[in-house]
Amino acid sequence: MSELSNIDSLREALQAEQARCKQLKEQVQFLSSIDSNKMMALSKLDSVKLAAMCQKLKEALAQARAEKESQEEDLEETINAKVELMQQLADTEQQLEDKQRENQQLETIIKT
């Protein structure tokens, strides 16, 4: 009888152990799914961060282009202003030469 009781005890222990193994297996599967979800969430987070960085880079590039265009416009205006001043200087020099010739002619006329 003690052997039957011993077998029943072992059978109950085996069943309890099988139930425990089943529960552990379910927990492992659950934890694995959490890890998988965590990896997907991290991947999405990385994508969002990357998209934000790309947007910031696009904005910085647009601003740099706008500044470059503005500087080019300023440079063009400066060059045009210098060209105009040089033309005015050339005109003034020509007028001065004309006046000097005129003065020489008048001096020549006065001397004679």
Backbone as a printed PyTorch tensor [residue, N CA C, xyz], in Angstrom:
tensor([[[  0.8120,  -1.1740,   0.0000],
         [  0.0000,   0.0000,   0.0000],
         [  0.8670,   1.2540,   0.0000]],

        [[  1.9280,   1.1820,   0.7090],
         [  2.7910,   2.3460,   0.7770],
         [  3.3940,   2.6420,  -0.5910]],

        [[  3.5840,   1.5770,  -1.3870],
         [  4.1010,   1.8070,  -2.7390],
         [  3.0660,   2.5240,  -3.5870]],

        [[  1.7950,   2.1800,  -3.4630],
         [  0.7290,   2.8560,  -4.2020],
         [  0.6230,   4.3020,  -3.7690]],

        [[  0.7240,   4.5090,  -2.5310],
         [  0.6670,   5.8640,  -1.9990],
         [  1.8700,   6.6690,  -2.4970]],

        [[  2.9850,   5.9850,  -2.5440],
         [  4.2120,   6.6190,  -3.0540],
         [  4.0490,   6.9660,  -4.5350]],

        [[  3.4620,   6.0640,  -5.3170],
         [  3.2520,   6.2970,  -6.7500],
         [  2.2670,   7.4500,  -6.9390]],

        [[  1.2090,   7.4710,  -6.1410],
         [  0.2320,   8.5620,  -6.2310],
         [  0.8940,   9.9030,  -5.8940]],

        [[  1.7420,   9.8920,  -4.9040],
         [  2.4540,  11.1300,  -4.5260],
         [  3.3580,  11.5850,  -5.6640]],

        [[  4.0440,  10.6000,  -6.2450],
         [  4.9310,  10.9450,  -7.3680],
         [  4.1280,  11.4550,  -8.5670]],

        [[  2.9920,  10.8060,  -8.8270],
         [  2.1280,  11.2250,  -9.9290],
         [  1.6400,  12.6600,  -9.6980]],

        [[  1.2180,  12.9710,  -8.4820],
         [  0.7490,  14.3200,  -8.1370],
         [  1.8910,  15.3340,  -8.2770]],

        [[  3.0830,  14.9270,  -7.8430],
         [  4.2470,  15.8100,  -7.9520],
         [  4.5840,  16.0550,  -9.4220]],

        [[  4.4760,  14.9820, -10.2220],
         [  4.7370,  15.1000, -11.6550],
         [  3.7170,  16.0330, -12.3080]],

        [[  2.4620,  15.8820, -11.9780],
         [  1.4210,  16.7400, -12.5360],
         [  1.6400,  18.2020, -12.1120]],

        [[  1.9990,  18.3990, -10.8630],
         [  2.2650,  19.7550, -10.3700],
         [  3.4600,  20.3600, -11.1160]],

        [[  4.4720,  19.5200, -11.3320],
         [  5.6700,  19.9780, -12.0450],
         [  5.3310,  20.3050, -13.5000]],

        [[  4.4890,  19.4940, -14.1380],
         [  4.0670,  19.7460, -15.5150],
         [  3.2700,  21.0560, -15.6010]],

        [[  2.3950,  21.2710, -14.6330],
         [  1.6090,  22.5140, -14.6030],
         [  2.5400,  23.7200, -14.4270]],

        [[  3.5210,  23.5630, -13.5490],
         [  4.4910,  24.6400, -13.3260],
         [  5.2880,  24.9130, -14.6020]],

        [[  5.7070,  23.8530, -15.3040],
         [  6.4510,  24.0130, -16.5590],
         [  5.5980,  24.7200, -17.6020]],

        [[  4.3310,  24.3450, -17.6760],
         [  3.4210,  24.9810, -18.6240],
         [  3.2900,  26.4730, -18.3070]],

        [[  3.1460,  26.7890, -17.0270],
         [  3.0300,  28.1840, -16.6080],
         [  4.3130,  28.9640, -16.9420]],

        [[  5.4620,  28.3600, -16.6910],
         [  6.7390,  29.0040, -17.0090],
         [  6.8730,  29.2320, -18.5150]],

        [[  6.4460,  28.2470, -19.2960],
         [  6.5020,  28.3670, -20.7550],
         [  5.6400,  29.5420, -21.2260]],

        [[  4.4500,  29.6740, -20.6380],
         [  3.5610,  30.7860, -20.9810],
         [  4.1980,  32.1240, -20.5910]],

        [[  4.8290,  32.1680, -19.4420],
         [  5.4930,  33.4000, -19.0060],
         [  6.6350,  33.7770, -19.9520]],

        [[  7.4080,  32.7690, -20.3940],
         [  8.5130,  33.0180, -21.3320],
         [  7.9610,  33.5710, -22.6480]],

        [[  6.8730,  32.9770, -23.1230],
         [  6.2640,  33.4670, -24.3700],
         [  5.7810,  34.9040, -24.1970]],

        [[  5.1670,  35.1950, -23.0580],
         [  4.6840,  36.5490, -22.7890],
         [  5.8530,  37.5400, -22.7470]],

        [[  6.9110,  37.1720, -22.0380],
         [  8.0780,  38.0520, -21.9530],
         [  8.7330,  38.2370, -23.3200]],

        [[  8.7440,  37.1990, -24.1220],
         [  9.2930,  37.3060, -25.4710],
         [  8.4740,  38.2840, -26.3070]],

        [[  7.1560,  38.2240, -26.1630],
         [  6.3090,  39.1500, -26.9160],
         [  6.5310,  40.5790, -26.4290]],

        [[  6.7700,  40.7570, -25.1190],
         [  7.0720,  42.0950, -24.5980],
         [  8.3740,  42.6020, -25.2030]],

        [[  9.4000,  41.7550, -25.2600],
         [ 10.6740,  42.1410, -25.8630],
         [ 10.4840,  42.5180, -27.3260]],

        [[  9.6620,  41.7320, -28.0150],
         [  9.4000,  42.0130, -29.4290],
         [  8.6900,  43.3590, -29.5810]],

        [[  7.6880,  43.6080, -28.7390],
         [  6.9720,  44.8860, -28.7750],
         [  7.8910,  46.0430, -28.4130]],

        [[  8.7620,  45.7840, -27.4340],
         [  9.7230,  46.8100, -27.0270],
         [ 10.6600,  47.1430, -28.1840]],

        [[ 11.1170,  46.1260, -28.8870],
         [ 12.0160,  46.3570, -30.0300],
         [ 11.2920,  47.1410, -31.1240]],

        [[ 10.0270,  46.7950, -31.3680],
         [  9.2550,  47.5310, -32.3750],
         [  9.0760,  48.9760, -31.9490]],

        [[  8.7920,  49.2030, -30.6760],
         [  8.6070,  50.5630, -30.1680],
         [  9.9050,  51.3530, -30.2840]],

        [[ 11.0240,  50.7200, -29.9340],
         [ 12.3200,  51.3910, -30.0600],
         [ 12.6340,  51.7180, -31.5110]],

        [[ 12.2780,  50.8090, -32.3930],
         [ 12.5010,  51.0220, -33.8200],
         [ 11.6790,  52.2150, -34.3060]],

        [[ 10.4210,  52.2700, -33.8640],
         [  9.5620,  53.4000, -34.2370],
         [ 10.1050,  54.6960, -33.6470]],

        [[ 10.5780,  54.6300, -32.4120],
         [ 11.1560,  55.8120, -31.7710],
         [ 12.3750,  56.3000, -32.5370]],

        [[ 13.2320,  55.3640, -32.9530],
         [ 14.4000,  55.7260, -33.7580],
         [ 13.9700,  56.3770, -35.0590]],

        [[ 12.9190,  55.8610, -35.6740],
         [ 12.4160,  56.4340, -36.9230],
         [ 11.9160,  57.8520, -36.7000]],

        [[ 11.2190,  58.0660, -35.6000],
         [ 10.7040,  59.4040, -35.2810],
         [ 11.8650,  60.3650, -35.0390]],

        [[ 12.8650,  59.9050, -34.2930],
         [ 14.0400,  60.7430, -34.0330],
         [ 14.7560,  61.0800, -35.3430]],

        [[ 14.9010,  60.0870, -36.2000],
         [ 15.5590,  60.2950, -37.4820],
         [ 14.7700,  61.2810, -38.3390]],

        [[ 13.4610,  61.1460, -38.3490],
         [ 12.6140,  62.0640, -39.1160],
         [ 12.7490,  63.4860, -38.5740]],

        [[ 12.7980,  63.6280, -37.2620],
         [ 12.9550,  64.9570, -36.6560],
         [ 14.3110,  65.5550, -37.0270]],

        [[ 15.3520,  64.7300, -37.0000],
         [ 16.6800,  65.2200, -37.3760],
         [ 16.6930,  65.6380, -38.8410]],

        [[ 16.0580,  64.8530, -39.6990],
         [ 15.9880,  65.1950, -41.1290],
         [ 15.2630,  66.5170, -41.3240]],

        [[ 14.1790,  66.7080, -40.5840],
         [ 13.4170,  67.9590, -40.7000],
         [ 14.2760,  69.1370, -40.2610]],

        [[ 15.0060,  68.9830, -39.1650],
         [ 15.8830,  70.0620, -38.6950],
         [ 16.9610,  70.3680, -39.7320]],

        [[ 17.5150,  69.3140, -40.3350],
         [ 18.5340,  69.5190, -41.3700],
         [ 17.9560,  70.2350, -42.5840]],

        [[ 16.7410,  69.8570, -42.9730],
         [ 16.0840,  70.5270, -44.1040],
         [ 15.8750,  72.0040, -43.8040]],

        [[ 15.4260,  72.2980, -42.5790],
         [ 15.1930,  73.6840, -42.1870],
         [ 16.5110,  74.4680, -42.1680]],

        [[ 17.5640,  73.8570, -41.6450],
         [ 18.8670,  74.5240, -41.6030],
         [ 19.3860,  74.7730, -43.0180]],

        [[ 19.1850,  73.7960, -43.9030],
         [ 19.6100,  73.9530, -45.2980],
         [ 18.8280,  75.0680, -45.9780]],

        [[ 17.5240,  75.1180, -45.7490],
         [ 16.6990,  76.1790, -46.3310],
         [ 17.1420,  77.5450, -45.8260]],

        [[ 17.4460,  77.6290, -44.5350],
         [ 17.8970,  78.8950, -43.9650],
         [ 19.2570,  79.2880, -44.5490]],

        [[ 20.1420,  78.3260, -44.6880],
         [ 21.4640,  78.6110, -45.2620],
         [ 21.3330,  79.0810, -46.7060]],

        [[ 20.4360,  78.4470, -47.4520],
         [ 20.2160,  78.8630, -48.8400],
         [ 19.6560,  80.2800, -48.9060]],

        [[ 18.7100,  80.5880, -48.0140],
         [ 18.1240,  81.9270, -47.9800],
         [ 19.1940,  82.9690, -47.6370]],

        [[ 20.0440,  82.6450, -46.6600],
         [ 21.1160,  83.5670, -46.2860],
         [ 22.0940,  83.7580, -47.4400]],

        [[ 22.4240,  82.6730, -48.1230],
         [ 23.3440,  82.7520, -49.2620],
         [ 22.7410,  83.6210, -50.3590]],

        [[ 21.4480,  83.4100, -50.6310],
         [ 20.7690,  84.2070, -51.6620],
         [ 20.7610,  85.6850, -51.2790]],

        [[ 20.5060,  85.9510, -50.0050],
         [ 20.4950,  87.3330, -49.5190],
         [ 21.8840,  87.9620, -49.6570]],

        [[ 22.9160,  87.1920, -49.3100],
         [ 24.2840,  87.6960, -49.4330],
         [ 24.6470,  87.9380, -50.8930]],

        [[ 24.1780,  87.0500, -51.7670],
         [ 24.4520,  87.2430, -53.1980],
         [ 23.7670,  88.5040, -53.7100]],

        [[ 22.5270,  88.7450, -53.2540],
         [ 21.8100,  89.9600, -53.6500],
         [ 22.5340,  91.1980, -53.1340]],

        [[ 22.9730,  91.1400, -51.8650],
         [ 23.7150,  92.2680, -51.2920],
         [ 25.0020,  92.5200, -52.0710]],

        [[ 25.6960,  91.4440, -52.4280],
         [ 26.9390,  91.5660, -53.1840],
         [ 26.6650,  92.1740, -54.5490]],

        [[ 25.5980,  91.7280, -55.1920],
         [ 25.2500,  92.2640, -56.5060],
         [ 24.9260,  93.7540, -56.4100]],

        [[ 24.1770,  94.1440, -55.3710],
         [ 23.8650,  95.5590, -55.1660],
         [ 25.1450,  96.3660, -54.9260]],

        [[ 26.0530,  95.8160, -54.1280],
         [ 27.3150,  96.5060, -53.8370],
         [ 28.1290,  96.6810, -55.1250]],

        [[ 28.1940,  95.6190, -55.9260],
         [ 28.9430,  95.6960, -57.1890],
         [ 28.3170,  96.7370, -58.1100]],

        [[ 26.9980,  96.7090, -58.2120],
         [ 26.3160,  97.6830, -59.0730],
         [ 26.5610,  99.1130, -58.5890]],

        [[ 26.5400,  99.3020, -57.2680],
         [ 26.7950, 100.6390, -56.7120],
         [ 28.2260, 101.0810, -57.0210]],

        [[ 29.1760, 100.1680, -56.9100],
         [ 30.5740, 100.5030, -57.2100],
         [ 30.7480, 100.8140, -58.6940]],

        [[ 30.0950, 100.0440, -59.5480],
         [ 30.1710, 100.3100, -60.9820],
         [ 29.6090, 101.7010, -61.2820]],

        [[ 28.4870, 102.0240, -60.6570],
         [ 27.8780, 103.3470, -60.8590],
         [ 28.8100, 104.4530, -60.3720]],

        [[ 29.4340, 104.2420, -59.2030],
         [ 30.3750, 105.2400, -58.6840],
         [ 31.5880, 105.3900, -59.5980]],

        [[ 32.0600, 104.2650, -60.1270],
         [ 33.2060, 104.3290, -61.0390],
         [ 32.8270, 105.0820, -62.3220]],

        [[ 31.5910, 104.8660, -62.7850],
         [ 31.1310, 105.5900, -63.9710],
         [ 31.0280, 107.0840, -63.6640]],

        [[ 30.5050, 107.4100, -62.4920],
         [ 30.4180, 108.8230, -62.0920],
         [ 31.8110, 109.4310, -61.9880]],

        [[ 32.7620, 108.6650, -61.4490],
         [ 34.1350, 109.1480, -61.3420],
         [ 34.7290, 109.3720, -62.7330]],

        [[ 34.4960, 108.4520, -63.6310],
         [ 34.9970, 108.6070, -64.9990],
         [ 34.3740, 109.8350, -65.6570]],

        [[ 33.0660, 110.0200, -65.4480],
         [ 32.3920, 111.1930, -66.0130],
         [ 32.9680, 112.4790, -65.4200]],

        [[ 33.1990, 112.4590, -64.1050],
         [ 33.7540, 113.6480, -63.4420],
         [ 35.1640, 113.9380, -63.9540]],

        [[ 35.9560, 112.8910, -64.1110],
         [ 37.3140, 113.0810, -64.6530],
         [ 37.2540, 113.6550, -66.0700]],

        [[ 36.3190, 113.1570, -66.8640],
         [ 36.1730, 113.6690, -68.2340],
         [ 35.7640, 115.1400, -68.2000]],

        [[ 34.8410, 115.4770, -67.3070],
         [ 34.4180, 116.8700, -67.1860],
         [ 35.5890, 117.7540, -66.7460]],

        [[ 36.4030, 117.2340, -65.8290],
         [ 37.5650, 117.9890, -65.3590],
         [ 38.5410, 118.2190, -66.5020]],

        [[ 38.7830, 117.1670, -67.2900],
         [ 39.6740, 117.3210, -68.4440],
         [ 39.1100, 118.3350, -69.4280]],

        [[ 37.7970, 118.2580, -69.6530],
         [ 37.1650, 119.2220, -70.5620],
         [ 37.3180, 120.6510, -70.0350]],

        [[ 37.1200, 120.8600, -68.7600],
         [ 37.2500, 122.1990, -68.1490],
         [ 38.6970, 122.6770, -68.2350]],

        [[ 39.6410, 121.7590, -68.0150],
         [ 41.0510, 122.1540, -68.0960],
         [ 41.3980, 122.5790, -69.5200]],

        [[ 40.8950, 121.8490, -70.5250],
         [ 41.1280, 122.2360, -71.9200],
         [ 40.4990, 123.6000, -72.2030]],

        [[ 39.2910, 123.7460, -71.6920],
         [ 38.5900, 125.0200, -71.8720],
         [ 39.3910, 126.1660, -71.2580]],

        [[ 39.8980, 125.9090, -70.0320],
         [ 40.7020, 126.9370, -69.3470],
         [ 41.9780, 127.2380, -70.1320]],

        [[ 42.5930, 126.2080, -70.6800],
         [ 43.8080, 126.4340, -71.4740],
         [ 43.4820, 127.2680, -72.7090]],

        [[ 42.3810, 126.9380, -73.3370],
         [ 41.9880, 127.6960, -74.5240],
         [ 41.7130, 129.1510, -74.1540]],

        [[ 41.0330, 129.3410, -73.0270],
         [ 40.7400, 130.7210, -72.5810],
         [ 42.0440, 131.4630, -72.2310]],

        [[ 42.9550, 130.7660, -71.5820],
         [ 44.2300, 131.3910, -71.2460],
         [ 44.9930, 131.7560, -72.5300]],

        [[ 44.9170, 130.8590, -73.5190],
         [ 45.5770, 131.1210, -74.7900],
         [ 44.9470, 132.3400, -75.4460]],

        [[ 43.6290, 132.4080, -75.4030],
         [ 42.9230, 133.5370, -76.0250],
         [ 43.2650, 134.8200, -75.2820]],

        [[ 43.3300, 134.7600, -73.9490],
         [ 43.6170, 135.9570, -73.1750],
         [ 45.0380, 136.4420, -73.4370]],

        [[ 45.9700, 135.5560, -73.6290],
         [ 47.3530, 135.9300, -73.8670],
         [ 47.5320, 136.5670, -75.2300]],

        [[ 46.7280, 136.2440, -76.1550],
         [ 46.8940, 136.7990, -77.4980],
         [ 46.1190, 138.0080, -77.7330]]])
